[in-house]
Amino acid sequence: MTAAAGAALSSHGHGPSDPFYSSPFGPFYRRHTPYVIQPEYRLHELNKRLQARTEESDNLWWDAFATEFFDDDASFTLAFCLEDGPKRYTIGRTLIPRYFRTIFEGGVTDLSYMLRHSKEAFNSHSNAVTLDCEHCTMVTHHGKPAFTTVCTDGRLILEFSVDEMRIRTWHFSIRQHRELLPRSLVAIHTQDPQSLEQLSKNVTRSGQTNVTLNYLRLCVILEPMQELMSRHKTYNLSPRDCLKTCLFQKWQRMVAPPAEPTRQQTSKRRKRKPSSGSTATANNTGNKKKSPSSNFSLGSQGGTGCLQPDSRVRPGMGCVHPVPQDVMVVGEPTLMGGEFGDEDERLITRLENTQYDAGAAAAAAGAANGLATDDEDFAGSPALGGGSPWAGKPPGAEAKAEGHVQQVAQ
């Protein structure tokens, strides 16, 4: 940074001396990832753990190594091309420790993986982080038959679990490999043609030692036998019995149809038979549902707007007020979109007002408003003179009055 640039930054208050200055390229402006440990750092820890290996490292050490960096259901795939064609080997979690161990048993003294321009991707559906490196180099140092450095180039794709950042899938596709010899070693054997011919031979095939290749070919047989081995270890059966049991179970799975999920049978409820009492109640309810106000219409005379009966309109009668409709009747329960079926039957408590009578209520309302009876309607009519035979009381009324007097006299 020149003096002018430094002065310009200081004048704007963003110079290096500003304690609150934060560079836009710093970690503060970076988007946070949903995982804490970076995949490249996990691979760096794997390299350090492999460098900490000793000659006394036994099976327990290799099992602990695989448990720390590989998931319980991890898979390891290695693809490369040999003289007889392309090869592809896939092994499970139980065979992964043995693979790394065969690398060192083949004469390798140091093993590490170098990444360049790797890419990371987070998959929210599988809750996994994928590390894709197009230019990955597996560097191995061989101590025998001569000191040799082998650089195996290929593409490495790793899938990590977010919760523990352990490897779920390891896929390494080898493209090429190079074997490097120290120049001082070649200068020593320049005078010995046989030694030079021996040094010119490759110590690996596609970057893999013969011990590792033999183990991968053996894994083709061992991988399908994992079920037999686990059964023998669990139940302590002979190999022949384990094979019989596995074949019988596989035959059952092939012959037997796939089990369908059992459905709970719905218990059919009995239909309730309507009793005679409930039938009569239903009939009464049907009659009560008819509103008494349907027999009234708006009066057309006088513009009073009162309700009058349609059939019994008499001149000189006052306005008839409608019967109050405050009584509500509970109907049958219905379901939106259709009626209730047998399986949807519910217990409904039905409340009815059996003391309500529409006829009695209408008569009471008429008496309260001064409705006259048939005998009194024509009593004051001008058509009935004093000498009319119809001016007196009807015969029925006189008979009733005489009978009442006789009862009082007795």
Buried (B, 14 or more C-beta within 10 A) or exposed (E): EEEEEEEEBEEEEBBEEEEEEEEEEEEEEEEEEEBEBBBBEBBBBBBEBBEEBEEEBEEEBBBEBBEEBBBEEBBBBBBBBEEEEEBEBBBBBBBBBBBBBBBBEBBBEBBBBBBEEBEBEBEEEEEBBBBBBBBBBBBBBBEEEBBBBBBBBBBBBBBBBBEEBBBBBBBBBBBEBEBEBEEEEBEEBEEEEEBEEEBEEEBBBBBBBEBBBEBBEEBEEBBEBBBBEEBBEEEEBEEEEBBEBBEEEEEEEEEEEEEEEEEEEEEEEEEEEEEEEEEEBEEEBEEBEEEBEEBBEEBEEEEEEBBBBEEEEEEEBEEBEBBEEEEEBEEEEEEEEEEEEEEEEEEEEEEEEEEEEBEEBBEEBBEEEEBBEEEEBEEEEEEBEEEEEEEEEEEEEEEEEEEEEEEEEE
